[in-house]
Amino acid sequence: MREISLDRLRTLVAIAERGSFAEAARALNLAPPTVSLHIAELESRIGAPLLSRKRGQVRPSAIGETLVEKARRLLDDAERTLEEVQRQVQGLAGRVRLGASTGAIAHLLPQALEVLGQQHAGIDVQVAVLTSQETLTRLADGSLDVGLVALPQSPVAGLVIKPWRRDPVMAFVPAQWPCPARVTPAWLAAQPLILNDATTRLSRLTAEWFANGGQHPAPRIEVNYNDAIKSLVAAGYGAALLPHEATTPLLDTRIVMRPLRPALWRQLGIAHRAGQVERSTRHVLDVLWDLRLR
C-alpha cells in the first residue's frame, strides 16, 4: 500500500484554504504543475475526486472535506512533534534515563535533580534502581543514558566510565554502645552487624576490609538500602559500615559515626555511551559532575 505524503496533504489544505491552485502554489513556493501533480497523486491514492471547480473557485468535495479536516490534525501533530524534537536537540527539553544504586539515590542524586530542575526544567530524568553491573549492561544496550556506578570497573566497549566521587566508609554504631574513637575490623567483627547484601560492591569492599584484618564475620541481617540500615542502627539492632557523603543530613542522635582504622573509601563513577552525547544528557552529566567535590 502506497503511503500518503505529508507534503501532498499540505498542498490539499493550502488549496482548500485559498480556493486556488495558483494561490496555493505561491504560498507553498511550488510550481503550479507540482501542485496539480500532488492532487492527482492524492486522488489516485484515495480513488475519488477531492476538489471541484465552481464559478472559478476550487472547493473540496465531500470526501475532500473529510481528508482536509484529518490532514490539518496530522500536519499540526507533525509540527508539534518536530518542535519537541528540536527542543530536545537544543537541550531545552528531553528525557534522560539514569541508573543508580540506592546508595546514590538516597542523597546524591536528589541534589543533582534539584539543581537540574532549576536550570533545565524541561528535562525529564527517569531513574532506575540498579546494581552497577545492571547499569553498565543497560548503558551498553542503549536502554540507559547515564549511570552512577561503583568503582573500579573493567572497561566496557562503547562506554566512558569516569571517576566521580570518593567518600569515606564509616562505622555507624548505636549511641548507647561503648565505642572506640577509631573502629578496627577486630572490634567491629565482635559486634552484631547490619551489612549490605552480597550483590553490592559495598558488600565486597567491606568484606575485603574485614578479611585484611583477619576477620570474617557473619552479619545479623543483610539489607540493600542504606536508610533502612541506619534506622536499624538507631534502634540498637547492630552496627554498620556505610559511605558518608559530606552533604548528608545530620545523623539521628541515636547513632554515632566513627572513622575506620585502616581507612576505607567508597568510589563512584559516572558512565555514559561514547561518542556524541545529546544536549539533555550533557546537562545531566554536567550537573552530576559539579557534585564531585561536595
N, C-alpha and C positions, 0 to 999 in steps of 0.2 A: 504494500500500500504506500502510495506516494505521500510524503509529509507536506503540510501546508506551511509555507514560509511566512515568518512574521512580516517580512518586507511586503509581501503580497497583501496581507491583511492591513498593513499600514496604508497602502495605496487605496484599498477599498474604502477605508474610513475617511481618508482625505477627500475622495470623490464625493462620498455621502455628505460630508460637512460643507463642501464648497459648491456642489452641484455642477461640477465641470471637470472634464478630463484635463483641460489646459490649465485651469487654476490649480488642480492637484499636482500636476507636473511641476509647475513653478514652485509650489510650497515644498515639495519633496526634492527639488533640484534634480529632476529626472527629465529625460527626453520624452515627449508625448508618445512616440511608438513604444517606449518601455512601459509606460502606464497602461497602454492598451494591451500589451503582452501580459502584464501582471493579471489584469482582469480576465483575459482569455484563459490563462492557466488556472485561475481560481474556478471559473465556470466549468472548465473541463474536469477539474478535480471534483467539484460538487455535483456536476451533472444537471445543472439548471441555470437559467439566466439570473444574474444578481443585480442588474441595473436595467433601467428603462429610460428612454428619452421622451419627454413630453414638453411641447412648447419651448424647445431649445434648452431645457434644463434636464440634467441627469439626476434620476432618483433611484433609490434602492427598490428592488422588487420585495415582495413579502418575505421570500427566502433570504434576499439580500439584507433586509432589516434585521432579521434574526442573527445573521452572521456578523453584521456590523456591531450589534449590541455585544455579542460574545467577544468579538475581536477587540473592542475597546477595553474590556476587562483583561484580556490576555496581554495586550500591549502595556496597560498600567501595571500589571503584575511583573512583567518582564523589566519595565523601567525601575520599579521599586527593588527588584532583585539585583539589578546591576548597581543601583545606588548603594545597597547594603554591602555588596561585594567590594565596591570601590572604597567604602568607608573602612572595610577590613584591610584592604591593601594599603590604605593610608595610615593604618594603626589607630583609627578613631573608634573602631568597634571590632568585634570578633569574639570567637570562642577559643579558649586555650585549655587543653586537657592536661592536668598535672597529677602526678602520682607521688605519694609520700607516705612515710610510716606514721603511726600515731604519735610518736615522739616529736616529730617535726610539726605535725598538725596542731598539737596542743598549744604551743606558744609562738613558735617562729612564723609559721605560715599566716596566722591571723594578723600579725603585724604587717606582713607584706600585703595582704589583701586590703587592709585598711588604707594603706598608702596608695595602692593601685586604684581603689575606689575614689579617692580624692583626685588623683591625677589623670586617670583614664577610666571614667565611669562607664564607658560603653563596652568595656572588655569583660566578658563573662568567663570566669575561671571555674572549670568543673574539676573537682578534687576527687581522686580515688585513693582509698586507704590500701596500700600495698606494701609488701616487703621490697627490699632493694632489688632482689633478683627479678621479681614480677615487674617492677617498674622498668628495668632495663630491657626485659623481653618485650614489653608493650611499646617502649620507645622504638625499638628496632623494627617492630612490625607496623609502626605507623599509627597505633591507636592511642598514643600519648604524645604530647608535645614537649613537656618539661618533666624532669624527675628530680626529687631530692633523695639521695642515696647515701648509705653508709660507705665509708672508705676504709681500706683500699678496695678497689675493684679491678678485675682483669680487663684489659682493653676489649671493647666490643666494636666490631667493624661497623662503620657508618655512624658511630656515636661520638660525641665530645663529652668527656667527663672531667670537670674542673674541681679542684679543692675549693670548698666554700667556707666552712666553719670548723673550728677546733675548740671544743668545750670540755671542761674538766668533768670527769665522773667523780661523784661524791658519795659518801656514805650518808644515808638518810636513816636516822635512828630515833626511836621513841624517846621523848624528852625525859621520861622518868627513869631511863636506864643510865647507870653509870657508864661513861664512855670516854675513851682516851682522846687527847687533842688531835692525834692523827691515827687513823684506823688502819690496821695491818690485816693481811689475809688470815693470819692465825687468830686474831681477836674476832674478826667478823665471822669466820667459819664456825666459831663456837656458839654463835647466836642463832635463834630462829630466823630464817631468811625468806624474803619475798623477792623472787627474781623474775626477769623476763623469760618467756618460753624459748625453747631451743631453736625455734625457726628464725630468731632475730640475730643480727650481727652483734648487738649489745650483749646477748647471752654468751656468744662465743668469746667476745672481748673480756667479759668478766670471768669466764671460766679459765681463760689463759692467765689472768691476773692471779686468781686463786692458785692455779697449778704452779706458777712460777714461785709461789710462796710455800709449795709443798702441801697444798690443801685441795681437797676435792669434796666440798660439802654438798649435801642434798637439800634443796630448798623445801621449805614448808609448803609453799604454793608457787606456781608459775603463772604470771599474768602479763599479757602483752598490751598493757595500757597504763602509762606512767601515772596518770592522775588517780587511777584506781589503786595502784601500788602505794602512792602517798597516803591515800585515805586509810589503807590497812596499817601503814606505819603509824599514822596518827592515833589509830585505835590500839596501838601496842601489840599488834599481831606479830610483828617481826621487823627486821632491818632490811634495807635495800641498797642497791648500787644503781644510781641514775645519773645521767648527764645534767649539768646545771648551766643554763644559759644566763648571761649577765642580766638580761632584761626580764627574767621570770619574776612574777609577782612574789611578794614576801611569803615565806613558808607559814604554814599552820604552827601556832605556838606549841603544839604538842609534839613537834618534830624538831630535832636538832640536826644540823648538817655539818659533817666533818670531812676534811680533805683526807686523801688516801696516802699511805706510805708503803710501797712506791706509788708515785702519782700515775694516774690513768687518764687517758683522753679519748673522747668520742669525736671522730672526724666525719664530717658530712661533705658531700659533693653535689654539684648541680650538673645534671646531664640533659643533653638535647641532641637532636639529629644534626649531623654535619651538613655543611653546605648552606644555601641561602635560608635564612630564618624569617618567617613572616613578621611584620612590624608589631602585631599584637603580642606575639610570643616574645619578641625582643623587649617589649615594655615590661613583661612579667619577669624576664631574666634580669633586666636592669634593676628593678625594684628588689628582687631577691638578693642580687649581688651587693646592694647597699646595706644589707643586714649582716654582711660577713664579719664586721668588726663590732657589732653591738652586743 
